């Protein structure tokens, strides 16, 4: 589930939910509630996350396949 994987990423980055939410400019509990309750996260929020956290592998986030963290070389296609 996307929300659970995102929770793992936030933990790996040693961020609080509040700090993460602020960094992507979403309201309080927009991330923490879905992660804790196993609910879905809107595509507009996922787009913000992809822009602010380019090291987060979008394939891993959406499918669980591959590595959580990508190197700049692997995510070059995102900047095009």
Backbone torsions as a table, in degrees:
resi	resn	phi	psi	omega
1	UNK	NA	136.1	-175.9
2	UNK	-57.0	-46.6	-176.2
3	UNK	-62.6	-39.0	179.0
4	UNK	-67.8	-40.5	177.3
5	UNK	-65.3	-38.8	177.7
6	UNK	-62.8	-39.1	176.3
7	UNK	-60.0	-39.1	177.1
8	UNK	-64.4	-40.6	179.0
9	UNK	-63.6	-46.7	-179.6
10	UNK	-59.7	-43.1	178.1
11	UNK	-64.0	-42.8	179.9
12	UNK	-63.0	-32.9	178.9
13	UNK	-82.4	-2.3	-179.5
14	UNK	57.7	43.3	177.8
15	UNK	-107.7	153.7	169.5
16	UNK	-85.9	162.3	176.2
17	UNK	-62.3	-40.2	-179.5
18	UNK	-60.9	-46.7	-180.0
19	UNK	-63.2	-41.1	179.8
20	UNK	-64.9	-45.8	179.2
21	UNK	-60.3	-42.0	178.1
22	UNK	-64.6	-39.6	-176.7
23	UNK	-64.5	-28.6	179.1
24	UNK	-103.8	6.1	174.8
25	UNK	60.3	53.4	173.5
26	UNK	-123.5	162.7	-176.8
27	UNK	-69.9	158.8	178.3
28	UNK	-55.8	135.2	178.5
29	UNK	78.1	1.6	177.1
30	UNK	-63.9	-28.1	178.8
31	UNK	-107.6	-46.4	-174.6
32	UNK	-60.6	-42.1	-178.9
33	UNK	-64.1	-50.8	178.5
34	UNK	-60.6	-38.1	-179.7
35	UNK	-65.3	-48.3	-177.4
36	UNK	-69.2	-32.7	-176.5
37	UNK	-100.7	-1.2	179.2
38	UNK	68.4	33.9	-179.3
39	UNK	-99.4	170.1	-177.1
40	UNK	-78.1	159.0	177.7
41	UNK	-117.8	132.7	-176.2
42	UNK	-63.8	151.1	-178.3
43	UNK	-62.2	-34.0	178.3
44	UNK	-63.5	-34.7	177.4
45	UNK	-72.2	-40.5	178.6
46	UNK	-62.7	-35.9	177.0
47	UNK	-64.2	-42.0	178.3
48	UNK	-62.4	-42.8	-179.7
49	UNK	-61.3	-44.9	-179.0
50	UNK	-61.4	-35.9	-179.4
51	UNK	-73.5	-38.7	-175.5
52	UNK	-85.0	-29.9	-176.9
53	UNK	-121.8	74.8	-176.9
54	UNK	-68.1	-13.5	177.6
55	UNK	-80.1	-11.6	177.7
56	UNK	-79.4	118.4	-178.7
57	UNK	-70.0	113.6	-178.0
58	UNK	-64.4	-31.5	177.6
59	UNK	-65.4	-44.3	177.6
60	UNK	-62.4	-45.1	-178.0
61	UNK	-59.7	-43.6	-176.1
62	UNK	-82.4	-32.9	-173.0
63	UNK	-120.2	-19.0	-175.4
64	UNK	85.3	1.9	-179.0
65	UNK	-95.5	142.6	179.7
66	UNK	87.9	-167.9	-178.8
67	UNK	-89.6	151.1	178.3
68	UNK	-65.5	-42.9	-175.3
69	UNK	-106.3	135.8	176.7
70	UNK	-115.6	153.9	175.7
71	UNK	-85.7	160.4	-179.8
72	UNK	-53.1	-35.2	-179.6
73	UNK	-62.7	-40.5	-178.4
74	UNK	-70.3	-29.9	-177.1
75	UNK	-103.5	17.9	180.0
76	UNK	-54.4	-35.6	-177.1
77	UNK	-61.1	-25.0	-179.5
78	UNK	-68.0	-28.2	-176.7
79	UNK	-85.3	-4.4	-179.0
80	UNK	-85.8	NA	NA
